[in-house]
Amino acid sequence: MSAQDAPVQLKIRDLEVAGAEGPLAARLYSGGDAGAKKDGLIVFFHSGGFIGGDLDEADEFLRHLASCSTQHLVLASRYTLATERPFPAAAEDAHAVLAWAKKHKAKLGWSGKRLLVSGIEAGANLAAVCTLMARDRGGPALVGQILIMPMLDPGLSTCSMREIPHDVSLAGVAVQCAASYRGYLPNAADRTHPYASPLQSSRLKNLPPALILSAEDDPLRDEAEQYGTKLAACGVTTTVKRMAAAPLDDTAARNECACRAVALHEIGSFLHGLECPPAPS
């Protein structure tokens, strides 16, 4: 499916879900036959560097995501921003939303069979963290994770983060990342916590299959790809795809990058693989 294709029979509904400490605004997207119960649910978390962002910014991508596989609903949820409460508030919200979705599957029109997490940038951090929390806390069980240009390294230590800022056109992107982490992780000791920095975790076994999308000129590129390498080394089925360079000079840039045909194709293929796993040899 291309980024220009119009979703067919797309139904969108605003609702509230339960976060760790209160209600959160959410939005449910359903493609295909809106009256039929879906076997898959993708819980999505928005970008914004933990300190901003909302559901509207990702709306175009979410419409495409709901159309990539008509057997999956998409539940996009807000979370507590660091401007209200820093780490671990957003991570606890994200895990709470998964638990809420599992408990209220009938309300969502979901059969409960397949649960995935996804996100862009800071939201992809939360999606990755959800897989760790779900494993460590005994659920909910997840069958996949889709991480799009994820923020995974509060230490800002990768080569792409250190080198790309020397490009004047991209220097501001790295500065924004640093400011985001200062807001989200004001306690320096939290920067190595696996629920803040999945890349630093030494326990990555028994996690669901992952699709990780990076971009050529993104300062976040190397941490995304390094995380994919670490997951694969721990036995996690992992696909990493580096997309071509894209302008990243505004807050909507990564959402726009996620709408590219190559990204949507990779996501669609990943979802199809979960729906129709290969027969054992």
C-alpha positions as CSV (number, residue, x, y, z in Angstrom):
1,M,0.0,0.0,0.0
2,S,1.3,3.5,-0.8
3,A,1.1,6.6,1.3
4,Q,-1.3,8.1,-1.2
5,D,-3.8,5.2,-1.1
6,A,-7.0,6.2,0.7
7,P,-8.1,3.9,3.5
8,V,-11.2,1.9,2.7
9,Q,-14.1,1.9,5.2
10,L,-12.0,3.5,7.9
11,K,-13.8,4.1,11.2
12,I,-12.3,6.4,13.8
13,R,-13.6,6.8,17.4
14,D,-12.4,8.9,20.3
15,L,-12.5,7.3,23.7
16,E,-10.8,7.3,27.1
17,V,-8.5,4.6,28.5
18,A,-7.1,4.2,31.9
19,G,-3.5,5.3,32.6
20,A,-1.5,4.4,35.7
21,E,-3.0,7.3,37.6
22,G,-6.1,8.5,35.6
23,P,-7.9,8.6,32.3
24,L,-6.1,9.3,29.1
25,A,-7.4,10.5,25.7
26,A,-7.3,7.8,23.0
27,R,-8.4,7.1,19.5
28,L,-9.5,3.8,17.9
29,Y,-8.9,3.2,14.2
30,S,-10.5,0.3,12.3
31,G,-10.2,-0.5,8.7
32,G,-12.1,-3.0,6.6
33,D,-15.5,-4.3,7.9
34,A,-16.1,-2.1,10.9
35,G,-18.7,-4.5,12.2
36,A,-16.4,-7.5,12.4
37,K,-14.4,-8.3,15.5
38,K,-10.6,-8.0,14.8
39,D,-8.0,-10.6,15.8
40,G,-5.2,-8.0,16.2
41,L,-4.8,-4.8,18.2
42,I,-1.9,-2.4,17.8
43,V,-1.4,0.0,20.7
44,F,0.4,3.1,19.5
45,F,2.2,5.9,21.4
46,H,2.9,9.3,19.8
47,S,6.1,11.2,19.3
48,G,7.1,14.5,20.9
49,G,10.2,13.8,22.9
50,F,8.3,12.9,26.0
51,I,7.6,16.6,26.5
52,G,5.0,17.3,23.8
53,G,3.1,15.8,20.9
54,D,-0.5,14.5,20.6
55,L,-2.7,12.2,18.7
56,D,-3.5,14.6,15.9
57,E,0.1,14.8,14.8
58,A,0.2,11.1,14.1
59,D,-3.3,11.0,12.6
60,E,-2.2,10.5,8.9
61,F,0.1,7.7,9.8
62,L,-2.5,6.1,12.0
63,R,-5.0,6.0,9.2
64,H,-2.4,4.3,7.0
65,L,-1.5,1.9,9.8
66,A,-5.1,0.8,10.3
67,S,-5.2,0.1,6.5
68,C,-2.0,-1.9,6.4
69,S,-3.8,-4.9,7.8
70,T,-7.6,-4.9,8.1
71,Q,-7.3,-7.7,10.7
72,H,-5.8,-5.2,13.2
73,L,-7.4,-2.4,15.1
74,V,-5.1,0.6,16.1
75,L,-5.5,2.1,19.5
76,A,-3.5,5.4,19.8
77,S,-3.2,6.7,23.4
78,R,-1.8,9.7,25.0
79,Y,0.5,9.4,28.1
80,T,1.6,11.7,30.9
81,L,4.1,14.2,29.5
82,A,7.3,15.0,31.4
83,T,6.1,18.6,31.8
84,E,3.5,17.1,34.2
85,R,5.4,14.3,35.7
86,P,8.8,12.9,34.6
87,F,9.9,9.2,34.3
88,P,8.5,6.7,35.1
89,A,5.0,8.2,34.6
90,A,4.8,7.8,30.8
91,A,6.2,4.3,31.0
92,E,3.7,3.3,33.6
93,D,0.9,4.8,31.6
94,A,1.9,2.9,28.5
95,H,1.9,-0.4,30.3
96,A,-1.5,0.4,32.0
97,V,-3.0,1.1,28.6
98,L,-2.0,-2.4,27.5
99,A,-3.7,-3.9,30.5
100,W,-6.8,-1.7,30.0
101,A,-7.0,-2.9,26.4
102,K,-6.8,-6.5,27.3
103,K,-9.5,-6.0,30.0
104,H,-11.9,-4.1,27.7
105,K,-11.4,-6.1,24.4
106,A,-15.1,-6.4,23.9
107,K,-15.5,-2.6,24.0
108,L,-12.8,-2.2,21.4
109,G,-14.2,-4.9,19.1
110,W,-11.1,-7.0,19.5
111,S,-11.0,-10.8,19.9
112,G,-8.0,-10.6,22.2
113,K,-5.8,-12.9,20.0
114,R,-2.9,-10.7,19.0
115,L,-1.6,-7.6,20.9
116,L,1.2,-5.5,19.5
117,V,2.8,-2.2,20.5
118,S,4.1,0.6,18.2
119,G,5.3,4.1,18.4
120,I,7.3,6.9,16.8
121,E,10.4,8.5,18.4
122,A,9.6,8.9,22.1
123,G,6.5,6.8,21.6
124,A,8.7,4.0,20.2
125,N,10.8,4.1,23.4
126,L,7.6,3.5,25.3
127,A,6.6,0.7,23.0
128,A,9.9,-1.0,23.5
129,V,9.7,-0.4,27.2
130,C,6.2,-2.0,27.2
131,T,7.6,-5.2,26.0
132,L,10.1,-5.3,28.9
133,M,7.4,-4.4,31.4
134,A,4.9,-6.9,30.1
135,R,7.6,-9.7,30.2
136,D,8.7,-8.7,33.7
137,R,5.2,-8.3,35.1
138,G,3.6,-11.3,33.6
139,G,1.6,-9.7,30.8
140,P,-0.2,-8.7,28.8
141,A,1.3,-11.1,26.3
142,L,2.6,-9.3,23.1
143,V,3.2,-10.8,19.7
144,G,5.1,-7.9,18.1
145,Q,6.6,-4.5,18.4
146,I,6.9,-1.8,15.7
147,L,9.5,0.8,16.6
148,I,9.8,3.8,14.2
149,M,12.9,6.0,14.5
150,P,13.0,5.2,18.3
151,M,14.6,7.2,21.0
152,L,16.5,4.5,23.0
153,D,19.7,6.1,24.4
154,P,19.5,8.9,26.9
155,G,23.3,8.9,27.0
156,L,23.3,10.3,23.4
157,S,26.4,8.3,22.9
158,T,26.0,6.8,19.4
159,C,28.1,7.8,16.4
160,S,25.1,9.2,14.5
161,M,24.1,11.3,17.5
162,R,27.6,12.6,18.0
163,E,28.5,13.1,14.3
164,I,25.3,14.3,12.6
165,P,25.0,17.5,14.8
166,H,28.1,18.8,12.9
167,D,25.7,19.2,10.0
168,V,24.2,22.6,10.6
169,S,20.9,21.6,9.2
170,L,20.6,18.8,11.7
171,A,22.3,20.3,14.8
172,G,18.9,21.4,16.2
173,V,17.6,17.8,16.1
174,A,20.2,16.6,18.4
175,V,19.8,19.6,20.7
176,Q,16.0,18.8,20.9
177,C,16.8,15.2,21.9
178,A,19.1,16.3,24.7
179,A,16.4,18.8,25.9
180,S,13.8,16.0,25.8
181,Y,15.8,13.7,28.0
182,R,16.6,16.5,30.5
183,G,12.8,16.9,30.9
184,Y,11.9,13.2,31.0
185,L,14.9,12.1,33.1
186,P,15.8,14.9,35.5
187,N,17.3,12.3,37.8
188,A,20.6,11.3,36.1
189,A,20.5,7.9,37.8
190,D,17.4,7.0,35.8
191,R,19.2,7.3,32.5
192,T,20.5,3.7,32.7
193,H,17.2,2.2,33.9
194,P,16.0,-0.3,31.3
195,Y,12.5,1.2,31.4
196,A,14.1,4.5,30.3
197,S,16.9,3.3,28.1
198,P,16.1,-0.1,26.6
199,L,19.3,0.0,24.7
200,Q,21.2,-0.3,27.9
201,S,19.2,-3.3,29.1
202,S,21.2,-6.5,29.7
203,R,18.0,-8.5,29.7
204,L,16.4,-8.6,26.2
205,K,15.5,-12.3,25.9
206,N,11.9,-13.5,25.6
207,L,10.6,-10.4,23.9
208,P,8.2,-10.4,20.9
209,P,9.3,-10.1,17.3
210,A,10.4,-6.6,16.3
211,L,10.3,-4.4,13.3
212,I,12.6,-1.4,13.6
213,L,12.7,1.4,11.1
214,S,15.6,4.0,11.1
215,A,16.4,6.8,8.6
216,E,19.8,7.6,7.0
217,D,20.3,11.1,8.3
218,D,18.5,10.8,11.7
219,P,20.7,11.3,14.8
220,L,18.6,8.4,16.3
221,R,19.7,6.0,13.5
222,D,22.4,4.2,15.2
223,E,20.6,3.5,18.5
224,A,17.7,2.1,16.6
225,E,20.0,-0.2,14.6
226,Q,22.1,-1.2,17.6
227,Y,18.9,-2.1,19.5
228,G,17.9,-4.4,16.6
229,T,21.3,-6.1,16.7
230,K,21.0,-6.6,20.5
231,L,17.5,-8.1,20.2
232,A,18.6,-10.5,17.4
233,A,21.6,-11.6,19.5
234,C,19.2,-12.4,22.3
235,G,17.2,-14.6,20.1
236,V,14.4,-12.1,19.3
237,T,13.2,-12.3,15.7
238,T,14.1,-8.8,14.4
239,T,13.9,-6.9,11.1
240,V,15.7,-3.6,10.8
241,K,15.1,-1.4,7.8
242,R,17.1,1.8,7.1
243,M,15.0,4.3,5.1
244,A,16.5,7.0,2.9
245,A,17.3,10.5,4.3
246,A,14.4,12.7,5.1
247,P,14.1,16.3,6.3
248,L,13.9,16.3,10.1
249,D,13.8,20.0,10.7
250,D,10.2,20.2,12.2
251,T,8.3,18.3,14.8
252,A,6.1,16.5,12.3
253,A,9.0,15.1,10.3
254,R,9.2,11.6,11.7
255,N,5.4,11.2,11.4
256,E,5.7,12.1,7.8
257,C,8.6,9.7,7.3
258,A,6.5,6.9,8.8
259,C,3.9,7.6,6.0
260,R,6.4,6.8,3.3
261,A,5.6,3.9,1.0
262,V,8.7,1.9,2.1
263,A,7.7,2.2,5.8
264,L,4.2,1.2,5.2
265,H,5.3,-1.8,3.0
266,E,7.6,-3.0,5.8
267,I,4.9,-2.6,8.4
268,G,2.3,-4.4,6.2
269,S,4.7,-7.3,5.6
270,F,5.5,-7.6,9.3
271,L,1.8,-7.7,10.2
272,H,1.1,-10.2,7.5
273,G,3.8,-12.4,8.9
274,L,2.2,-12.3,12.3
275,E,-1.2,-13.2,10.8
276,C,0.2,-16.0,8.6
277,P,3.3,-17.4,10.3
278,P,5.4,-19.8,8.1
279,A,4.5,-23.4,8.5
280,P,7.1,-25.4,10.5
281,S,9.6,-27.3,8.3
